[in-house]
């Protein structure tokens, strides 16, 4: 089984997705499916956003 290649997302992309979640426009689960991003990654972005700027 091949691993998926690691993807790098821009800070603006991450902030946009966190804001979509924070404002209730989309759930983590829905974003995960729509953008093919793991729920774990999205939750990490949310945690980082809440504690300071994303990197």
Secondary structure by P-SEA (a helix, b strand, c coil): cccccbbbbcaaaaaaaaaaaaaccccaaaaaaaacccaaaaaaaaaaaaacccc
